[in-house]
Amino acid sequence: MKAKHFTAKGEERGIVQLPEEVFGQPIHEHALWEAVRCYLANQRQGTASVKTRAQVSGGGRKPWRQKGTGRARQGSNRSPIWRHGGRAFGPRPRSYNYTLPRKVRALALRSALSARAADLAITVVDVLDFPAPKTRDLAGLMKKIGTGEKRCLLVLGEHRTNAYLSGRNIANLQTIPVRELNPYVVMQSEAIVFEMDGLEKIREVVRI
């Protein structure tokens, strides 16, 4: 697998050979599905809550006597079948978090990156070491390398504050350090731009 290589100013430098063990692997669809499902589950707050019949106000006395009225027997006006009654089997606060085995996470990430490499959606740039946050410079770079109109993922070798601040106001651009790379954000993107040092560290990441 190969990718185009650009300077930090958007000038083409040539071709970079992508690591075959990361970008040239068979796509394991089930591992991808598991990883995306796990990621989305772990984003859930799990704070949904409703009141049961024990928590709603009222219901202190029996609405009417047990027998002789011709109506169905009732013990409380806060039963789930009554208006303003408690909720039966409603949501309670809980955690949706779960983890995948390390090897499954690595397999899913390799599959996602291989899928994007097969689509020729990988680009490499030199280190984006901006002296100060400059959205215009980063937006101009994205336009020069041909990703300006696409939903793009910029993968940094490490967290660079100025590069992050430069990109957070650009529509359709997400900036992420290579250590936080995951299959969900890879599959969400139409184009992926790797910093050169991020590409050098990717082998360590996919082995998790």
Number of C-alpha atoms within 10 A of each C-alpha: 15 18 18 18 24 22 18 19 16 19 13 15 13 11 13 16 11 17 15 11 11 23 23 19 18 13 18 17 13 11 22 23 14 15 23 19 12 18 19 12 16 15 10 12 12 15 10 10 11 15 16 18 19 13 12 15 13 13 15 10 9 12 13 15 11 13 9 9 9 7 10 9 14 14 14 17 21 23 19 15 11 12 9 14 21 21 19 13 10 11 14 13 11 12 12 13 14 9 11 13 7 11 13 17 23 22 23 25 29 28 25 28 24 23 20 19 22 15 11 16 18 23 23 29 28 17 17 18 12 16 8 11 16 15 18 13 17 22 18 13 20 22 14 15 20 12 21 19 13 16 15 23 24 25 26 27 21 15 15 16 12 16 24 22 15 19 21 13 13 15 13 16 22 18 19 20 17 23 18 12 17 22 23 19 17 20 19 12 18 18 25 26 24 25 26 21 17 23 18 14 16 19 14 10 17 21 14 14
